[in-house]
Structures are given as C-alpha cells and as structure tokens.
Amino acid sequence: MALNLYLLRHGETEYSKSGSFCGELDPELTPEGVAMAEAFAAKYRQMPWQAIFSSPMKRTIATAMPLAQAVGVNVQLRNGLKETNYGAWEGLTAEYVREHFSDDYLYWLTEPAWNPPTGGESSVQIASRASLVMAEIEDNFTDANVLVVSHKATIRIILCSLMGMDVGRYRNRISFPVASVSMVRFDNNGPMLVKHGDRSHLPAELESRPGT
C-alpha cells in the first residue's frame, strides 16, 4: 500500500522561455507548452489516477487538463500550489532586479527562506501553504496515484520539505525543468523520491527546448 505523488511542472510559457520572474502573472502556455501537456497525457493516461490537483493559474490548469480529460478525473484547484509571489519583481529579468532592487535581491539569493522578493513571499511562507495541500493528499489517499501540477519554485520547495531539506536551499539543491515530473512514494517509511525531473514523455524536439 503506497501513495504515489507525481509532481508536474507546467508546460512552457513566454516567461519560462525568457527566465523572467513570473508568479502572480498569469500567462497562457505557448503552443509548445500545450504540446508538452498533451505529451504528458499521452504517456501517463494508461495509469489509474485517483486525483489531480492543480494551482489555479492558467498555465497549470492547461497542463493538467489533457490528462484529466483523458482519464475522466476532475482537476481540483488549490491556492497553496501557486507559484511564489515575486511582488515588485513580477515580469522583470534577474538582471533588472539585481540593478534596481540590489539589497533585496542579495538577501533573497543568500537566504530565500526568510527574505522574500520585494513585496513577495518567502520560502517559509510557500512551504507553509503548500504543506496544507500535501497534508490533505496524505490524509485522503493511501493507495493511489495522485498528480499535482504546480510551478518551478513551489515544487522544489515541496520536495525540500518532503525530503527533510532546508527550504532555503531549494534554488541550490533541486533543479526542475519545464514540463518535467518527479514522483514521491509514501509508504510506512515515509516519503521516498523515486523519480526526479523526468522529461522522457516529451518528444525530442520538445525535450531539447530550454527548461528554465
């Protein structure tokens, strides 16, 4: 008896291509991002899925929907799965933020657990809200495959929390390319990271695209 928790990062957006800060902004998937979501559904539709949870943003919902429609499971939206709120940095490049918010940027780079982007959220705050969703899933599913569709920073912080790592180290310890999936298995021994950052469901022309 085990819960298999799949964590899927949304497909490509214009912001994931450029690497600009995008949390509260709500872009659509690019055509390639849509194709990534469809490729995930094609690969994983044969599995029995008990639940699909998603951040309420357009890019995550659009990533979750192809699988949800294929397997007949409703997408449950949770605000706790939203991306970091980057505050005044939303839509800006790292280079611009480094120049115009230099002190806050340096503090954030050094210790994001407690130092948020200007007017945004810290890693501890993200871990706190995401942990409520993880607890809900663990409480309600014991022998199941459950999909969570979320965002780059949020998923990395979730993984840090589950693996007993300092959430302030998420940027330096865990990568998570666009449209990649990881799987954590929960059994009597607790959470075990079984698969990480897998993009093998993508065709070669999509897998080779940058995954910032």
C-alpha positions in Angstrom: 0.0 0.0 0.0 1.6 3.3 -1.1 0.7 6.7 -2.2 2.5 7.7 -5.4 2.6 11.5 -5.6 3.5 12.9 -9.0 4.7 16.5 -9.2 4.5 18.0 -12.6 5.7 21.5 -13.6 3.5 23.3 -16.1 4.5 23.5 -19.8 6.4 26.3 -21.5 5.3 29.9 -21.3 6.9 33.0 -22.6 8.2 33.7 -19.1 9.8 30.3 -18.7 11.5 30.8 -22.1 12.9 34.2 -21.0 13.6 33.3 -17.4 11.8 36.5 -16.1 10.1 36.4 -12.7 6.6 35.1 -13.1 4.5 34.1 -10.1 1.2 36.1 -9.8 1.3 36.9 -13.5 -1.0 34.5 -15.4 0.3 33.8 -18.9 -1.0 31.1 -21.2 1.1 28.2 -22.4 2.9 28.6 -25.6 1.9 26.3 -28.5 5.0 24.2 -27.4 3.7 24.3 -23.9 0.4 22.9 -24.9 2.2 20.1 -26.8 4.1 19.3 -23.7 0.9 18.9 -21.7 -0.5 16.7 -24.4 2.6 14.6 -24.5 2.5 14.0 -20.7 -1.2 12.9 -21.0 -0.3 10.5 -23.9 2.4 8.9 -21.8 0.5 8.7 -18.5 -3.1 8.1 -19.5 -2.9 4.3 -19.1 -2.2 4.6 -15.3 -5.1 4.6 -12.8 -5.4 8.1 -11.4 -7.4 8.8 -8.2 -7.0 12.6 -8.1 -5.5 15.6 -9.9 -4.6 18.8 -8.0 -3.5 22.0 -9.7 -2.5 25.6 -8.9 -5.4 27.8 -10.1 -3.2 29.6 -12.7 -3.9 29.3 -16.5 -0.6 27.6 -17.2 -1.1 24.9 -14.7 -4.7 24.2 -15.4 -3.9 23.9 -19.1 -1.1 21.5 -18.3 -3.4 19.3 -16.1 -6.4 19.3 -18.4 -5.2 16.9 -21.2 -4.6 14.1 -18.7 -7.8 15.0 -16.7 -9.9 14.7 -19.8 -8.2 11.5 -20.9 -8.8 9.7 -17.6 -12.1 11.3 -16.6 -10.8 12.8 -13.3 -11.7 16.4 -12.3 -9.0 18.9 -11.6 -9.1 20.2 -8.0 -7.7 23.7 -7.7 -5.7 24.7 -4.6 -4.2 28.2 -3.9 -1.5 26.5 -1.8 0.1 25.2 -5.1 0.5 28.7 -6.6 4.0 29.9 -7.6 6.0 32.3 -5.4 4.5 35.8 -5.4 7.5 37.8 -6.7 6.0 41.1 -5.7 7.6 44.1 -7.3 9.8 41.7 -9.4 7.0 40.3 -11.4 7.7 40.3 -15.1 11.3 41.6 -14.6 14.6 39.9 -15.6 17.1 38.9 -13.0 19.5 41.5 -14.4 17.0 44.3 -13.9 16.2 43.2 -10.4 19.8 42.9 -9.5 20.3 46.5 -10.6 17.2 48.1 -9.2 16.5 46.0 -6.1 20.1 45.1 -5.2 19.8 44.8 -1.4 16.6 42.7 -1.5 17.9 40.6 -4.4 21.1 39.8 -2.5 19.3 38.9 0.7 16.9 36.7 -1.3 19.8 34.9 -3.1 21.6 34.4 0.3 18.6 33.2 2.3 15.3 33.0 0.5 13.7 31.1 3.4 13.2 34.3 5.3 14.0 37.0 2.8 11.2 37.4 0.2 11.4 39.2 -3.1 10.4 42.9 -2.6 6.8 42.7 -1.6 6.6 39.0 -2.2 6.7 35.7 -0.4 9.5 33.9 1.4 10.2 30.2 1.0 8.9 29.5 4.5 5.6 31.1 3.6 5.3 29.0 0.4 6.2 25.8 2.3 3.5 26.6 4.9 0.7 27.0 2.3 1.9 24.1 0.2 2.1 21.8 3.2 -1.6 22.1 3.8 -2.2 20.6 0.3 0.3 17.8 0.9 -1.4 17.0 4.3 -4.8 16.9 2.5 -3.5 14.4 0.0 -1.7 12.2 2.5 -4.8 12.2 4.7 -7.2 11.2 1.9 -5.1 8.9 -0.3 -3.2 5.8 0.9 -3.0 3.5 -2.1 -3.3 5.8 -5.1 -1.6 7.7 -7.9 -2.2 11.4 -7.4 -1.0 14.2 -9.7 0.0 17.7 -8.5 0.5 20.3 -11.2 2.4 23.3 -9.9 5.3 25.7 -10.5 9.1 25.6 -10.5 9.9 27.2 -7.1 6.8 25.7 -5.4 7.6 22.2 -6.4 11.2 22.5 -5.4 10.2 23.8 -2.0 7.7 21.0 -1.6 10.4 18.5 -2.4 12.7 20.1 0.1 10.1 19.8 2.8 9.2 16.2 2.0 12.9 15.2 1.9 13.8 17.0 5.1 16.0 19.6 3.4 16.2 23.3 4.3 13.6 25.1 2.2 16.0 28.0 1.9 18.3 25.8 -0.2 15.8 24.9 -2.9 17.4 27.1 -5.6 20.9 25.5 -5.0 19.9 21.8 -4.4 17.0 21.0 -6.8 16.5 21.7 -10.5 13.1 21.3 -12.1 12.9 21.8 -15.9 9.7 23.0 -17.5 7.2 20.2 -18.1 9.2 17.7 -16.0 7.8 15.3 -13.5 9.0 13.9 -10.2 7.4 11.1 -8.1 7.5 10.7 -4.4 6.3 7.4 -2.9 4.8 7.4 0.6 4.8 4.1 2.5 5.4 3.0 6.1 8.9 4.5 6.0 7.7 8.0 4.9 8.4 9.8 1.6 10.9 8.4 -0.9 12.0 10.3 -4.0 11.7 7.7 -6.8 11.8 9.8 -9.9 13.0 13.4 -10.4 13.0 15.9 -13.2 11.9 13.4 -15.8 11.1 14.7 -19.3 11.2 11.4 -21.2 7.5 11.8 -22.0 8.4 14.7 -24.3 9.3 14.1 -28.0 12.9 15.0 -28.8 12.1 18.4 -30.3 10.3 19.5 -27.1 12.7 17.8 -24.6 15.6 19.7 -26.1 13.9 23.1 -25.5 15.4 25.2 -22.7 13.7 24.4 -19.4 14.3 27.4 -17.2 
